[in-house]
Amino acid sequence: MGRVKVIVFADVTDPWAYIGSTRFERAAAMFSILTGEPVELTYRAFQVEPDEPSDGRLLLEALEERLGGRDKVDLINAQVTAAARITGIDLNFDEAVQANSFDAWRLLTWADEAGPGLQRDLAHQLWRGHFLEGADIGDHFTLATRAALVGLELETAEALLASTEYADEVRTQRETGEALGITQLPYIAIEQQWTLTGVQSQNDYVQALHQIYTEWKGAEAAD
């Protein structure tokens, strides 16, 4: 079967993408241990709010205005916070800052080319910064610093963010997601043949991977 190639459409400002991606990564690691088959995972941009401003405003205030009341915001936050806690993630919405993720995705696209594991590590740095630490991941200094924390060159990251590099690539990723009809994150495409949509349990992800593995091996045997 060889290396299993997986593309995960996600957003670093979407908590469900954070939760689902974390669970899937753990499931993929477990699958690899059980089968010996490595999983190659790549993240691609699907911005939930592509026009969201990066203005340093508290996220809860922005959501209250967007959704039409604090009660709706509190209900959604309670649901996502409970799901995150099951995953071992303690979200901190009180300090979260509204941010547009476009520049973050330019950096993540570069990180994918810079070396194995760097994109995944940076994605988690940005998720933690945004949802746990109150960091403004729309800010270029914050982004470059987070890139440096995972081993990327700080000066290169700063130069990239000051330019328009990878802007077209991020737009293409977003357009691809729209063409696929994505409505829930994460959207996981496995070998361009199988898809898993929305947040599932880690066990469900493991079972799905095993089912796909069985189908793939069966197809190989038939050939």
N, C-alpha and C positions, 0 to 999 in steps of 0.2 A: 504494500500500500504506500509506503514511503511517508514523508512528512505531510501531515494534515494541514492544509492551508485554510486559515480562517480570517475573514474580514469582519470586524465589528464596527458598525455605525453607532456613534455615540456622541454625547456632548459633555464637555467638562463643566457646564453650568446646569446640568440636569441630574437631580439626585437619583432618579430611577436608573439612569444609565450607569451611574457610579455603583449602585447596589448590584444590578444585574451583571455588569462587567466583572465586578469582584467575584461574584459567585461563579461565573463562567470560567474565569481564570483558574480558580481553585479546582473546579470540576475537570478542566483540561489537564491540570497537573496530576490529578488523581487518575484520569484516563490513561495518561502517558505511563504512570507507574504500573498500572494494571496490565497494559498491553505492550509496552515498550515502543509505542508509536509516538514520536515527537509531534507537538502541535505548534505550528508557526502562526502567531496571532498578530494582526495588523489593525490599528485603529484608523477609522476614517470619519471625517466631519459630517455631522448632520445637526446643524444648529436649530434648536427648538425655537429660539427667538432671534432670528438673524438681524432684526432691526433694533434689538435692545441696546440702549445707550450704556456706555461705560462712564458713569458720572459720580461714582463713589457713594451713591445713595444706598441706604440700608435696603436689603432685599425685601424684608417684610413690608416695608412701606410701599415699595414699588408693586409688590404682589397684591397688597390690599387695594391699591388704586386700580390695578389691571383686572382683578377678579370681582371687584365691587363689594368689598366688605371684609372685615377681620374674621368673621365667623367662618367663611369659606376657606380663608387662608389657614386658620387654625385646624380645620378638619383635614385638609390636605396634608398639612405638616404632621399631624398626629399619625396619619396613615404611613407616610414615608419614613417618619422617625422610628416607628415600630418595626417596619421592614428592615431598616438600616441596622437597628440594634440587634436583630436576629443574626445579621451578617457580621456583627462585631464592629460596627461603625457608629459612633456617637455623634450625630449631626448637631451643629450649633447654629441654628437659623438666626438666633438673636444678634449675632455679629456678622452674618454673611452680607456681602456687598454686591449690589447689582453690577454685572459686567457683561460686555459683549465678548464672545469667545473666538471671534474671527482671528485675531492676532495669535491667540493661544494655539489655534489649529495650524497657523503658518509655522509656528515653532515645532509643533508635534509632527508635522509632515517632514520637516527637516530632520528631526530626531529619528524618524523611521529610517532615514538613509544613513544616519551617522554611525550606527552600530547596533548589534543585537541587544534587545532589552531596554534600550534607552527611551524609546517612545513609551513603552508601558510604564517605566519608572517615572517619566515626566508626567504622564497622564495622572498617575496617582498623586504626585506632588501637587498638581493643580487641583485635583478633586479635594485633597486634604486642605489645601490652602483656602479654597473657596468655601467649603462646607464645614470645616472644623476650626479654622484659625482666623477667619475674618479677613483674609488677604484679598486684595483687589487684583484679580487675575486679568483684568483689562489693562492694567498698568504695565508699561514696558519694563520698568526697572524690576518689578515683582516677577514678571515672566522670565527675564534674563537671569535673575538670581536663582529662581527655581530650576532653570536649565543647568546652571552651574552646579547645583546641589546633586544632580544625577550624573555629573561627569562630562557635560557638554562645555565647550569653550565659551566663557562669559563674553568676551569681546566679539566673537562671531555671532552669538545670539543677539547682542545689542545692535550690531550692524544689520543683521537680518530684519530685526523689528523696525529699524529706522528706514528700511527700504519697503518695496512692495513685493519682495521675493516670496514665492509660493502662494501669492494671492490667487492666481488663476487656478492653481491646483486645488485649493480649498473650495473655490466656487464650483469646480468640476465635481468634487466629492459631494458637495451639497446637492447639486443638480442630479447626480446619479441616485442619491437617496430619494429625491423627489420622484424620479422616474420609476423607482422601485415601489413607490407608493407607501413609504414608511410612515406609520402613524404612532408607533410605540418604540421606545428605546429600552435596552439596546436591541439592535437588529443585527443578527448574527448570520452570516453567510458562510457555509462550509463547502469548500471545493466548488463553489459556484453552482451547486446542485441542491443543497438542503438549506433551509432557513429556520431560525428560531427567533421568535418575535416577543419582545417584552420581558419583564422580569419573571424568571422561574426559580424554583428552588435549586440548590446546588445538586441535590440528588437527581432531580429531573434532567438537569444538564448532563450529568454523567450518563444516565440511561439513554438520553438522546444520542450522545456521542457513540455509545456502544451499539445502538441500533444502526446508526449510519455506518459505523465500522463493519458491522455484519453484512449490511446491504452491499457495501463496496467490495468486500472480500468475495461475496457471492457472485457479484458481477464479474470480478476478475476470473473466478473459477469457471464461469460460463464461457468466457472468451477463450 
